[in-house]
Each structure stands twice: as C-alpha cells, then as structure tokens.
Amino acid sequence: MKKLLVLLVSVFIGLQGFSQEEVTKDGWNFGGLPTITFDTDLGFQYGALVNLYDYGDGSAYPNYYHSLYFEVSRFTKGSGINRFYYDSDKLIKGLQTSVDISFLSDQAYDFYGFNGYDAVVNPDWIDDTQPADVYQSRMYYKYDRSMFRFKVDLQGELSGEKFKWAAGINLLNFKVAPVNLDKLNEGKEGDEILPEIDGLYEKYHEWGIISDDEVDGGFVPTFKAGLVFDTRDNRPNPMKGIWTEAVIVAAPEFLGGESSFAKLSLTHRQYFTLIPNDLSLVYRLAYQTTIAGDVPFYYQSQVITSVMKGASSEGLGGAKSLRGIRRNRIVGDGIIYGNIEARWKFARFQFINNNFYLGLNGFMDFGKVTKKIEVNTNSVPDYFDIDAEALHLSYGAGLRIVMNQNFIIAVDYGMAADERDGTSGMYIGLNYLF
C-alpha cells in the first residue's frame, strides 16, 4: 500500500539538477517496492506491493487505461492487509470499473463506544505508566476484528461524461472477538504483560448495548445505487472542478445478512485553483445516515463512498477522515464530516525517465454525530456523558511525493483540538485524501 524510504532517497537525489520537463508516459509502468510506513493507530508497516499502470499510447496521460494493485503487508500493532485492486475505464466500454478483493485483519481494532463525546474515553486506563489502581490495559478500547471484502463498483454516463450513474455490490464478512491476550502476551514478561480484564467491547455486550446476535460479527451484503457529477481536471489531485455524489446502500437480510438496513451518503468535493498548476484550495463535505432498518454495530464505522482511495474506508477519526483524532472515535447512526486543504506543488523534476513533483498541504478536519445509536446508560453512568457530543476538530500539515501524477506517497501529521479526541497522529500512506 505504501512505500517511503526508497522513494525518499530517489526524490532527493532527483532534485540535484535533473530535467524539469514532463515526460509523456505510455505502455505499462511497473512499480514494486517494500512497504515501510508508519501510522499512529497501527504502528510500523512492513511488506511488499506491486502497482501496474497502463497508459496505452500515452495520448490520455496522466490518465491511465488500467491500474492493478497488489499488496501483502503487516503492521506492528497487529493489523494485516492482503489486497488486490483493479481500476479501469477500458475493461467494459463506456464504464468505469473498480474491483477490490481484500482480507484485512486487526488484532487490536479501536472501539471507543458510540456517539462521539457521549462516550467517555479515559486515557489513564490505557496508560501503563499510571498506578496499578488506575491503569486497566492498553487493550481496553480494542477488540479483535477480521474482515473479508469483495467489492465491485461501476460508473456509466447519463448525460455527457460529467453526469454519471453509479452502482455496485459489496460483500463484507466480519469476524469479531475480544482481544486475544494470550497471543499478544507471548514472549512478554513483568510489566509488559497485558492484564486479563474485560475491555469496553465486552462491557458493551454485558450491558446489552451490543446484542448476542451481533457480538461475534456477521455477513453484510450491500448493493449501491447513486448519481455522480464529476468535472475534475485530474483524478489523483484535481486543480479545479467539482466531484459530488449521492449514494444509497442497502443490505437485504434475505441474502444472509444480520439485519436489513439502508444508508444514504451525500458527498461534495470542490477544487479551486489559486496559482495555476501549483496552488489549490480544496474541500470535502459529507453526510451519511441510516434511513431504514437496524445497522449491526460492526458495520457502523464504515464510511460510504463511490470509490475507495485506500485499503479501508472507515472512521471517523484516523488517517482517512479526521487526522490527529483517535481512530473510530466518532461512530453514530448518522454523521457529518469535512476537510479543508491548501495544496502546494513546490518542486517538479524528472528522474529515471519518470515525472516527479513534491507537494505540501495544510489542512483542517471536522466531524460530528448527527443521529445517535440508542444506548441504555442507566446502570453505568460513569462511562457516558449524555448530550456532550459536539463538533470534533483537528488540524495539521502534510507532504506529498508524486510520481507520474498517479503514484502518490502521503505523509500527514494531525493534531486534535480537544483532548477528549486524543493528542496527535502521524500517517504515512498513499494518495490525497480526496
């Protein structure tokens, strides 16, 4: 999914007087590198990836004909990515086709409860430097989750190439369990050993907030239909245009799902050129809510979009939504979120017959629960601060290293504006946020 050290070396060598002229790429371009990255929530990542781009005869560059992506990687905090992703507007004439087949595992998936600030997070409980009568466990706000995903998305023209319909199918299978403390404690001694206690996930089950039917995960088959209006001048990093979509996702119980439900997602993205080719101001506003049925708790963290920009689309909080805020800090039956960024391409050069540019971005992210998940708090008032939910804010800056306008290494550092959301986060991954 990502690669840092090798490309950093290449970039800084390339800055030493290499050609500034853009090279038009054609045919297949191959990239295969080890993944050496870092995410505050996930730890260091190691593994390998291969990304193939087919630019055809080069007449459409920087747009590609076909993109194939393969990744096998692991994170030091227990997550794993096994992913194949394909994207093309040439496979089926007149259709943009995306296919994703992934198995994602996470031994310590973040779980802070529901409804944002209504769920109290006590940082002392996960701080092993606190006294024994205060500290609970570093795994207190975690559970073990694995997810298999088979996803197909299609887009076709309705009226010209800007106004499109969108449709898709997404088959998700979740397996959920308490953190496997025996596995995580292997080889540890003394104070490193994780205490054998129930975490928040187990308590939510005990209190009946998470039902017996949902507690161990389940199968969620969803179908998607929507409309897309897209005037972007460049998909990886637009300098101008609008990208707006309205999508309905429905999960029918008769296909084997835990329950039937439907969600509506509205997302508007807009891009303004401040300095031609170099500086842009961009923003994203999104609203997602349940419009029918009961949504299993393990699906509520899914963020619905027409196109996936990475291995996962989850939040709110973390690398792909609210940078600097704890991953999955804001979970509700309805949410609103947004991002504002200034993006500056400050250096361009050519190296090893490829086009590179370096970019800086400053950002502010925000989000809030707009429709709450029903929670019975009568017996455990210390865990809840009812009606405390308010706007969550974070801000920060980032670096982009871009090859041939499509292959984008992203480094972001975000800070939470409220200590109830955590402190800060560093994320090294792929692509612009939107």
C-alpha positions as CSV (number, residue, x, y, z in Angstrom):
1,M,0.0,0.0,0.0
2,K,2.8,2.4,0.7
3,K,6.5,2.9,0.4
4,L,8.6,5.6,1.9
5,L,12.4,5.1,2.3
6,V,13.3,4.0,-1.2
7,L,11.2,6.8,-2.8
8,L,12.5,9.4,-0.4
9,V,16.1,8.6,-1.4
10,S,15.2,8.7,-5.1
11,V,13.4,12.0,-4.8
12,F,16.2,13.9,-3.0
13,I,18.8,12.5,-5.4
14,G,16.5,13.6,-8.3
15,L,16.4,17.2,-7.0
16,Q,20.0,17.6,-7.9
17,G,19.6,19.2,-11.3
18,F,17.5,16.7,-13.2
19,S,15.4,17.8,-16.1
20,Q,12.2,19.8,-15.3
21,E,10.4,18.7,-18.5
22,E,7.3,16.5,-18.3
23,V,7.7,13.1,-19.9
24,T,4.6,11.6,-21.5
25,K,4.3,8.0,-20.3
26,D,2.9,5.2,-22.4
27,G,2.5,1.5,-22.2
28,W,2.8,-0.4,-18.9
29,N,4.7,1.2,-16.0
30,F,5.8,-1.2,-13.2
31,G,6.4,-0.3,-9.5
32,G,7.3,-2.9,-7.0
33,L,8.6,-1.8,-3.6
34,P,8.8,-2.9,0.1
35,T,6.3,-1.1,2.3
36,I,8.0,0.7,5.1
37,T,5.4,3.1,6.6
38,F,4.0,4.3,9.9
39,D,0.5,5.1,11.3
40,T,0.0,6.3,14.8
41,D,-3.0,4.0,15.2
42,L,-1.5,0.9,13.5
43,G,2.3,1.1,14.1
44,F,5.0,0.5,11.6
45,Q,4.1,-1.3,8.4
46,Y,6.2,-3.8,6.6
47,G,5.6,-6.0,3.5
48,A,5.5,-5.6,-0.3
49,L,3.4,-4.1,-3.0
50,V,3.2,-4.0,-6.8
51,N,1.4,-1.3,-8.7
52,L,1.0,-1.5,-12.5
53,Y,-0.3,1.3,-14.7
54,D,-1.1,1.0,-18.4
55,Y,-1.1,4.4,-20.1
56,G,-1.8,2.9,-23.5
57,D,-0.4,5.0,-26.4
58,G,0.2,7.9,-24.0
59,S,-2.5,10.2,-25.5
60,A,-4.5,10.2,-22.3
61,Y,-1.6,10.7,-19.9
62,P,-1.8,11.4,-16.9
63,N,-5.0,9.3,-17.1
64,Y,-4.4,5.6,-17.3
65,Y,-6.2,2.8,-19.1
66,H,-5.7,0.1,-16.4
67,S,-4.4,0.1,-12.9
68,L,-3.6,-3.1,-11.0
69,Y,-2.6,-3.0,-7.3
70,F,-1.3,-6.0,-5.2
71,E,-0.3,-5.7,-1.5
72,V,0.6,-8.0,1.3
73,S,1.7,-6.2,4.4
74,R,1.6,-6.3,8.2
75,F,1.6,-3.6,11.0
76,T,3.5,-4.0,14.3
77,K,0.3,-3.3,16.3
78,G,-1.3,-6.4,14.8
79,S,-3.1,-5.4,11.6
80,G,-2.6,-7.0,8.2
81,I,-3.5,-6.1,4.6
82,N,-3.9,-8.6,1.8
83,R,-5.4,-6.8,-1.2
84,F,-6.0,-6.8,-4.9
85,Y,-7.5,-3.7,-6.5
86,Y,-8.2,-3.1,-10.2
87,D,-9.5,0.2,-11.8
88,S,-10.1,0.9,-15.5
89,D,-12.4,2.7,-17.9
90,K,-11.4,0.4,-20.8
91,L,-12.3,-3.1,-19.5
92,I,-16.0,-2.5,-20.4
93,K,-16.7,0.1,-23.0
94,G,-18.4,3.1,-21.5
95,L,-18.0,2.0,-17.9
96,Q,-15.6,2.9,-15.1
97,T,-14.9,-0.5,-13.4
98,S,-13.3,-1.0,-10.0
99,V,-12.8,-4.4,-8.3
100,D,-11.5,-4.9,-4.8
101,I,-10.7,-8.2,-3.1
102,S,-9.2,-7.9,0.4
103,F,-8.7,-9.6,3.7
104,L,-8.0,-7.2,6.5
105,S,-7.1,-8.4,10.0
106,D,-6.6,-6.3,13.1
107,Q,-5.8,-7.8,16.5
108,A,-6.5,-4.5,18.2
109,Y,-9.3,-2.7,16.4
110,D,-10.1,0.6,18.1
111,F,-13.5,0.8,19.9
112,Y,-14.4,3.8,22.0
113,G,-18.1,3.4,22.1
114,F,-20.9,5.2,20.3
115,N,-22.0,8.8,19.7
116,G,-18.7,10.7,20.0
117,Y,-18.2,12.7,23.1
118,D,-21.3,11.0,24.7
119,A,-18.9,8.0,25.2
120,V,-16.3,8.9,27.8
121,V,-12.7,7.9,27.0
122,N,-10.4,7.7,30.0
123,P,-6.8,7.9,28.7
124,D,-5.4,7.0,32.1
125,W,-6.9,3.5,31.8
126,I,-4.7,2.7,28.8
127,D,-1.6,4.4,30.1
128,D,0.7,1.7,31.6
129,T,2.7,4.4,33.5
130,Q,-0.3,5.1,35.7
131,P,-0.6,3.5,39.2
132,A,-2.0,-0.1,39.3
133,D,-5.3,1.0,40.7
134,V,-5.8,3.4,37.8
135,Y,-4.3,1.6,34.7
136,Q,-6.6,-1.0,33.2
137,S,-5.0,-2.2,29.9
138,R,-3.5,-0.9,26.7
139,M,-6.1,-3.1,25.0
140,Y,-9.1,-1.7,27.0
141,Y,-10.5,0.2,24.0
142,K,-9.8,-2.6,21.5
143,Y,-11.3,-5.8,20.0
144,D,-10.1,-8.4,17.5
145,R,-11.6,-7.9,14.1
146,S,-11.0,-9.5,10.7
147,M,-12.9,-8.6,7.5
148,F,-13.1,-10.1,4.1
149,R,-14.3,-7.8,1.3
150,F,-15.4,-8.4,-2.3
151,K,-16.4,-5.2,-3.9
152,V,-17.3,-4.2,-7.5
153,D,-18.2,-0.6,-8.4
154,L,-19.4,0.6,-11.8
155,Q,-20.0,4.1,-13.2
156,G,-21.5,5.0,-16.6
157,E,-22.5,8.2,-18.4
158,L,-26.1,9.6,-18.0
159,S,-25.7,12.9,-19.7
160,G,-22.3,13.6,-21.2
161,E,-19.2,12.5,-19.5
162,K,-19.7,14.6,-16.4
163,F,-23.1,13.3,-15.1
164,K,-23.0,9.6,-14.3
165,W,-24.9,6.8,-12.6
166,A,-23.1,4.6,-10.0
167,A,-23.9,1.1,-9.0
168,G,-22.1,-1.7,-7.1
169,I,-22.1,-4.7,-4.8
170,N,-20.0,-5.0,-1.7
171,L,-19.9,-8.4,0.2
172,L,-18.4,-8.0,3.7
173,N,-17.8,-10.7,6.2
174,F,-16.8,-9.6,9.7
175,K,-15.4,-11.8,12.5
176,V,-15.3,-10.1,15.9
177,A,-13.9,-11.3,19.2
178,P,-12.3,-10.0,22.4
179,V,-8.6,-9.2,22.1
180,N,-6.5,-12.4,22.1
181,L,-4.4,-11.5,25.2
182,D,-2.7,-14.9,25.3
183,K,-1.3,-14.3,21.8
184,L,-0.3,-10.8,22.5
185,N,1.4,-11.7,25.8
186,E,3.6,-14.4,24.2
187,G,7.2,-13.7,25.0
188,K,6.4,-10.8,27.3
189,E,7.5,-10.5,30.9
190,G,6.8,-8.4,34.0
191,D,5.1,-5.1,33.4
192,E,4.9,-5.8,29.6
193,I,2.2,-8.4,30.2
194,L,-1.3,-7.2,29.3
195,P,-3.8,-7.6,32.3
196,E,-6.6,-10.2,31.9
197,I,-9.6,-7.9,32.2
198,D,-12.7,-7.2,30.1
199,G,-12.4,-4.2,27.8
200,L,-15.1,-1.8,26.6
201,Y,-16.3,-4.2,23.9
202,E,-17.0,-6.9,26.4
203,K,-18.8,-4.4,28.7
204,Y,-21.0,-3.2,25.9
205,H,-22.0,-6.8,25.3
206,E,-22.6,-7.4,29.0
207,W,-24.8,-4.2,29.3
208,G,-26.8,-5.3,26.2
209,I,-25.7,-2.4,24.0
210,I,-24.1,-5.0,21.7
211,S,-26.6,-7.8,21.2
212,D,-25.8,-11.6,21.3
213,D,-26.6,-11.8,17.6
214,E,-24.0,-9.2,16.6
215,V,-21.2,-9.7,19.2
216,D,-19.2,-12.1,17.0
217,G,-19.6,-10.3,13.7
218,G,-21.6,-11.4,10.6
219,F,-22.1,-11.2,6.9
220,V,-23.2,-7.9,5.3
221,P,-24.1,-8.0,1.6
222,T,-24.8,-4.5,0.3
223,F,-26.0,-3.1,-3.0
224,K,-25.3,0.5,-4.1
225,A,-27.0,2.9,-6.4
226,G,-26.3,6.6,-6.9
227,L,-25.6,9.6,-9.0
228,V,-22.2,11.3,-9.6
229,F,-21.4,14.7,-11.0
230,D,-17.7,15.0,-11.8
231,T,-15.9,17.9,-13.5
232,R,-12.4,17.2,-12.1
233,D,-9.5,18.0,-14.4
234,N,-7.3,15.3,-12.9
235,R,-8.5,12.4,-10.6
236,P,-5.4,11.9,-8.4
237,N,-5.0,15.7,-7.5
238,P,-7.5,18.0,-9.2
239,M,-6.7,21.7,-9.6
240,K,-10.3,22.6,-10.5
241,G,-13.7,21.1,-10.7
242,I,-16.5,19.5,-8.7
243,W,-17.0,15.9,-7.6
244,T,-20.4,15.4,-6.0
245,E,-22.3,12.2,-5.4
246,A,-25.5,10.9,-3.8
247,V,-25.4,7.2,-2.9
248,I,-27.9,4.8,-1.3
249,V,-26.5,1.5,0.1
250,A,-29.0,-1.3,1.1
251,A,-28.3,-4.6,2.9
252,P,-31.1,-7.1,2.5
253,E,-31.5,-9.7,5.3
254,F,-32.7,-12.4,2.9
255,L,-29.2,-12.7,1.4
256,G,-27.8,-13.8,4.7
257,G,-27.2,-10.5,6.5
258,E,-27.6,-9.9,10.2
259,S,-30.4,-7.5,9.5
260,S,-31.9,-5.4,6.8
261,F,-30.9,-1.7,6.6
262,A,-30.3,1.2,4.2
263,K,-27.9,4.2,4.4
264,L,-27.8,7.4,2.5
265,S,-24.5,9.1,1.7
266,L,-24.1,12.6,0.3
267,T,-20.5,13.9,-0.5
268,H,-19.5,17.1,-2.2
269,R,-15.9,17.9,-3.1
270,Q,-14.7,21.1,-4.8
271,Y,-11.3,22.3,-6.1
272,F,-10.2,25.8,-6.7
273,T,-7.0,26.9,-8.5
274,L,-5.2,29.8,-6.7
275,I,-2.0,29.7,-8.7
276,P,-2.2,27.7,-12.0
277,N,-0.5,24.3,-11.8
278,D,0.9,25.0,-8.3
279,L,-1.5,26.0,-5.6
280,S,-5.1,24.9,-5.0
281,L,-7.7,25.2,-2.2
282,V,-10.0,22.1,-1.8
283,Y,-12.7,21.0,0.5
284,R,-15.0,18.0,1.1
285,L,-18.3,17.9,2.9
286,A,-20.1,14.7,3.6
287,Y,-23.2,13.4,5.3
288,Q,-24.1,9.8,6.0
289,T,-27.2,8.5,7.8
290,T,-29.3,5.4,8.3
291,I,-32.6,5.8,6.5
292,A,-34.1,2.3,7.3
293,G,-33.6,-0.7,9.4
294,D,-31.1,-1.6,12.1
295,V,-27.4,-1.5,11.4
296,P,-25.1,-4.1,13.1
297,F,-22.6,-2.3,15.3
298,Y,-19.6,-3.7,13.4
299,Y,-20.7,-2.0,10.2
300,Q,-21.3,1.4,11.7
301,S,-17.7,2.5,11.3
302,Q,-17.9,2.1,7.5
303,V,-17.7,5.3,5.6
304,I,-19.6,5.1,2.2
305,T,-18.0,6.5,-0.9
306,S,-18.3,5.8,-4.7
307,V,-14.6,5.0,-5.0
308,M,-12.2,3.7,-2.4
309,K,-9.0,5.7,-2.0
310,G,-7.2,3.1,0.1
311,A,-7.4,-0.3,1.7
312,S,-10.2,0.8,4.0
313,S,-12.9,3.5,4.3
314,E,-13.6,3.7,8.0
315,G,-13.8,6.2,10.8
316,L,-14.5,8.9,11.8
317,G,-11.0,9.5,13.2
318,G,-7.7,8.5,11.8
319,A,-5.7,8.6,8.5
320,K,-8.6,8.7,6.0
321,S,-11.1,11.1,7.7
322,L,-10.1,13.2,10.8
323,R,-6.3,13.2,11.0
324,G,-5.0,13.5,14.6
325,I,-8.2,12.2,16.2
326,R,-8.3,8.7,17.6
327,R,-9.3,6.1,15.0
328,N,-13.0,5.3,15.1
329,R,-13.6,7.9,17.9
330,I,-16.8,9.2,16.3
331,V,-19.3,6.4,15.5
332,G,-23.0,7.0,15.1
333,D,-26.1,6.1,13.1
334,G,-25.7,9.4,11.2
335,I,-22.5,11.5,10.8
336,I,-21.3,14.7,9.1
337,Y,-17.7,15.4,8.3
338,G,-15.5,17.6,6.3
339,N,-11.9,18.5,5.3
340,I,-10.4,21.7,4.0
341,E,-6.9,21.7,2.5
342,A,-4.5,24.0,0.8
343,R,-2.2,22.1,-1.6
344,W,1.1,23.4,-3.0
345,K,3.3,21.7,-5.6
346,F,6.6,23.3,-4.8
347,A,9.1,21.3,-6.8
348,R,9.0,19.4,-10.1
349,F,11.7,17.3,-11.7
350,Q,12.4,14.3,-13.9
351,F,14.3,11.3,-12.7
352,I,14.9,7.8,-14.2
353,N,12.6,8.7,-17.0
354,N,9.7,9.4,-14.7
355,N,8.0,12.7,-13.7
356,F,8.0,13.7,-10.0
357,Y,6.6,16.6,-8.0
358,L,6.8,17.4,-4.3
359,G,3.8,18.9,-2.5
360,L,2.9,20.4,0.8
361,N,-0.6,20.7,2.3
362,G,-2.1,22.3,5.3
363,F,-5.5,21.0,6.5
364,M,-8.4,21.2,9.0
365,D,-10.7,18.2,9.5
366,F,-14.0,18.1,11.4
367,G,-16.9,15.8,12.1
368,K,-19.9,15.1,14.3
369,V,-22.6,12.5,15.1
370,T,-25.9,13.7,13.8
371,K,-28.0,10.7,14.6
372,K,-27.2,8.7,17.7
373,I,-27.1,5.0,18.3
374,E,-29.5,4.0,21.0
375,V,-27.6,3.3,24.2
376,N,-29.0,2.3,27.6
377,T,-26.9,4.2,30.1
378,N,-28.9,3.8,33.3
379,S,-26.7,1.2,35.0
380,V,-23.2,2.6,34.1
381,P,-23.3,6.5,34.2
382,D,-19.5,6.8,34.6
383,Y,-19.0,5.7,31.0
384,F,-21.3,8.2,29.4
385,D,-21.7,11.9,29.2
386,I,-25.1,12.2,27.6
387,D,-25.6,15.2,25.2
388,A,-21.9,16.0,25.3
389,E,-21.5,15.4,21.6
390,A,-20.2,18.4,19.7
391,L,-18.0,19.2,16.7
392,H,-14.7,17.4,16.6
393,L,-11.8,19.3,15.1
394,S,-8.2,18.6,14.1
395,Y,-5.6,20.4,12.0
396,G,-2.2,19.7,10.6
397,A,0.1,19.6,7.6
398,G,1.5,17.0,5.2
399,L,4.0,16.2,2.4
400,R,3.3,14.5,-0.9
401,I,5.8,12.7,-3.1
402,V,4.2,12.1,-6.5
403,M,5.4,10.0,-9.5
404,N,3.7,10.4,-12.9
405,Q,0.9,12.2,-11.2
406,N,-0.8,8.9,-10.1
407,F,1.5,7.3,-7.6
408,I,1.3,9.4,-4.5
409,I,3.1,8.9,-1.2
410,A,1.3,10.9,1.5
411,V,2.8,11.9,4.9
412,D,0.3,13.7,7.2
413,Y,0.6,14.9,10.8
414,G,-2.6,15.9,12.5
415,M,-3.4,17.3,16.0
416,A,-6.7,17.0,17.8
417,A,-8.2,20.3,19.1
418,D,-9.8,18.6,22.1
419,E,-8.0,16.2,24.4
420,R,-11.1,14.0,24.5
421,D,-10.2,13.0,21.0
422,G,-6.6,12.2,21.8
423,T,-3.5,14.3,21.1
424,S,-2.0,13.8,17.6
425,G,-1.3,11.3,14.8
426,M,1.3,10.7,12.1
427,Y,0.2,8.8,9.0
428,I,2.3,7.7,6.0
429,G,0.2,6.2,3.2
430,L,-0.9,6.6,-0.4
431,N,-2.9,9.3,-2.2
432,Y,-4.5,12.6,-1.4
433,L,-7.5,12.3,1.0
434,F,-10.0,13.1,-1.8
